[in-house]
Amino acid sequence: MVDMLAAGARARGRPAKFSYRKESVRMPQLPKVPFGDTYITRLISGGNPLVGNSHFTPELSREMAEYFSAEEVVKYFHRLVENGIDTLQARGDYRVLQWLELFKREGGKLQWIVQTVSEMHDVFENIRVLAATRPIGIYHHGSQTDKWWIEGTIDKVKDYLKCIRDQGVQVGLGTHTPEVIEYAEEHDWDVDFYMACFYNLNRKPRESAVISGRHDDTEVYPDEDPVRMSEVIRATEKTCLAFKVLAAGRRCQTQEDVRAAFTFAFANIKPKDAVVVGMFDKHADQIPLNVAHALAALRAQEAAAST
């Protein structure tokens, strides 16, 4: 999900430095789509970079973790709002709760779609704590969902979905596996939205690097994966939030690559869906850049539909 904008980054494990200045640019507003009883921008900020989870190299993950102090995260939240992004997706651990509290103390307002935290000793309690912070949606952690899918115990997820429903927020199911969404649809699960990864990182059981503390160098990002997940996204009437559309930085060697990835994503999801992108703004001012890419992709989609 990280737009690194750096030729040669793969070899060095970190992006090159750029001279973009962090100044908000007045630009057209991002379109919004319904989400429960509210609306969300079609570009949402992801939270992986904030917690040092690059899905790229251990060096980049470490650089992200060192950069995103509480002060920098709060600045990042303000800049999301300044650039027209009104929704954050992030894991519901106590670091993120603290950052959001500090942001709110400064008068900041962001909608929050939150992921359950699988390493908690009691995830039901985690869900109840998260609901008290008034997110607009809570979703079951995708890697845990996929682990149970592989083990043949996927129906265990339903108890957590019911707990989320009991909190009165939108209920989400996270997954990297297209077949999981097809299964949930076939069995009419009580779900309002899907967090749908463009790449299937969980073809075998895998622990999130945030939980294990170890970089996973077995992740693969084949070109056919986004096509397959997009088909599943279009097949369901439920809202889908597509993530890792930039292949965790692997589709970001140039701005043209980034633009192409955004264009593909918006052209292949439903008009009611949104895209989630994590951003690391240490070396490049990625927030306004990605807003511009999203707007360009949506304009291209509208033009194609009118011809």
N, C-alpha and C positions, 0 to 999 in steps of 0.2 A: 504494500500500500504506500510505499514511500517513494516520492518523486525526487530522485537524487540529482538529476541534471548534470551528470558528470561523465564524460568520455574517459575511459580508463579506470572507472571506479571499481569495476569488478576485480581488477588486478590488485589495487591498493587496499580494497576493503573499506574505503571511505570516499565521500564525494570531494571533488576539487573545490577550491574556494572561488566564490564569485563576488562581484562588486555591486549586486543589487541592493538598493537602499530600502529600508523597511518603512515605506510611506504608503498610506492607504490611498488608493486611486478611486475616484468617483466613477462608477460604471453602472450599466443597467442592472436591475435587480434580478437575482436568481428566481426562476419560477418556483412555486410551491405546489405541493400535492397534499391531499388529506391524509391524516394519520390519526385514527381514532376521532376524538372531538377537537383536534387541532390541525394545524398544517405545518409541514416541514419543507425546508429548501431541498431541491433535488440534488444538491451537493452537500454532504454531511462530513464533518471532520471525524476521522478515526482517531483512536487513542493509543495505538501501539507505540508510536515513537515516544510518547510522553512517559511511558514506563520502560523505555529502553529495549523494546522488542522489535528489531529491524527485519527479521526473517531474511537477512542477507549475509552478514558476517558478524562474528563476535566483536570485532573491532568497531563496527558501526553501531552495534547495540550499546557497547560501552560508551561511545561518544555521545549517543543520544541520552543515555542515563545521566552522564556528567553535565550535559548542557541543560536539560530540563529540570532545573531547580524549581522550587515552589514559586519563586518570583518570576522565572521565565514562563512557567506554565500559565500563571495568571495573566501575564502580558499576552501570551498566545491566545487565551480565551477572549480577551478584549479585541484582539485583531481579527478574530473570526467574525465577531459581531460587526466591527467596522467595515469589513469586506462583504457583508451581507449573508454570511452563513449563520443560521439560527439554531442549529442542532449539533450536538456532540454525541458520538458513540464511544463508550469506554467501558472497561471492566470496573466492577463495583468493589474495588478494594479500598482500604482506609486511606491510602495516599491520595487517590482520586477524590474521595469524599472531602479530604482536607483542602485540596486545591479548589474544589468547587465552593467550599465554605469561604475561603479567602477571597475568591472572585465575587461572591455575593456580598461580602462585607464592603466591597468597593462599588456596589451598586450594579454589578454585572448580571445580565440575564441571558441564559442559554437553555434551550430545551435539552433534555438528556435522555438518551436511550442506553440502557445499562445492561451489561453482561453479568450473569451469575459468576461467582468466584469458586471454582471447583476445589481449590485447596482448603477452603474453610471446613472446619470440623463439622459444621451443621449448615448446609446450604439452604435449608428451609429458613433458618434464622437469618442468614444472609439476605434472602429475598425479602423478608419482613423489614429488616433494617433499611434496605435499599428503597423499598416502597415509601418509607417515612421521609425520604428526601424528595419525593414528588417527581420521579421521572415520568416521562410520557409513555415509556415502554420498558419492559424487562424481558430479556431473552435468555434461554438456556445456552450455556457455553458450548460452542460448536465442536471443540475437540473432545469434550466429554460426551456429547451426543454421538459423535462418530465412533468413539471408543466402544460405546455400548452397542452401536450398530454392528460393528465388526464382531463383537462377542456374542451377538444374537440375543441381547437383552435390551433392545431399544425401547421396549414399552416401559422401562423404569423411568424414562423421561416424563411420562404423563403425570406422575405424582408432583413433579416440580412445576409443570405447566399449570396444574390445578392450583397449586399454592400461589403462583403468580396471578392467576385469575381471581383468586380470593382477595387479592390486594386492590383490585379495582383499576388496574392499569392494562394497557395493551400487552397481549401475550405473544412472545416471539420464540421461534426455534432457530438456533444457529446451527449451521452445518457447512462442511466443505464437500459433501457427498451428494450428488444429484439424486441418487436413489432414496435417500432419507426423505427428501421433500415429496417424492412420488409416493413413498410409503405413507407418510402423514396425510397426504391428500386422499389416497385410496381408502384409508381407515378413518377419515373424517375427524381428525384430531382437532381439538378446541384451540386453534391458533389464529392469531390476527395477522401476523407478519412473519416472514422468513429473513434471517440474515444469511445470505447465500454467497459463498465464496466462489469466485471465478475459477479457482484452481483447487483441485482435490489434493490437499496436503496429507490426507489421512487414509491413504490406501492400505496402510498398516497402522496398528496402534501407535500413537505418538503423544507425548506429554508436551504441553506448551512450555516454551523456554522460560516464560515468566514464572512458571511453577517449578520446573526442574532446575533452573539456574544454569542450564547447559544449552549451548547453541546446537540446533539440529541441522546437520549438513546433508541430510538425506532428502530434504524437500525437493520436489521437481515441479516444473511449471511448463508442461507440454502445451503446444499451440492449440491442440484440439479441445482442451478443457473448457475455455470460455464459451465455445460454441455449444458444447453439451449442457453446461449450466444455464446458458441463456435460453435454450429450448425449454428447460424445466421452468424457468422463471416465467416465460410467456404462457406456459400451459396452465398456471394457477391463476385464479382470480384474486388471490390475496396479495397484499403489498409485499414486495421484495426489496430489500436493501442489499445491493450488490457490492461486495468488497473484494479487495485485492485485484482491482481492475488494472492496476499498473504492475502486477506480478511482483509486488514487494521491491520495486525499484528496477526490475529487470527489463521494463519497457520504457525506460526513462533516460536513455543515453543522450537524446537530443530533445529539444522542445517539440520537434515534429513527431517524435515517437510518443511523447506524452499526449499531444493533440490527437494522434491516431487512436490511442488507447481510449481516450474519452469518447471519441466519435463512435468507435465500435460499441462501447458500453451503452451509450444512450440510444443507439440505433437498434440494439438487440434486447433491451428490457422493455417493459410496458410503460406507457405514458404516466401511470400512477406510481411508478417505482422511483427509487433514488439510488445514488451512488455514494459509497463511503470511501474516503481517501485519507490516509494518514499523512501528515506533513511535518517535515523537519526543516525549520526555517533558519538554521544556523548559517548556512552558506549561500542560500538563495531565498528570496522572498516568495515562498511557494504558495502562500495563501491567495494573493491576488492573481498570481500566474494560473493557478488551478481554477479559480473562479472564471477567469477569461477563457480557459480551455473548455470549461463546462458550458459557458454561454455560447461559444462558437459551435460546439458539438450540437447543442440544442437548436441553434439557428439552422445548421445544416440539415438536421432532421426535419424541421418544419418546412424547409425549402423542398426537400425530397418528397415530402407528403403532398405538397401543393402542385407538383408536376404531373 
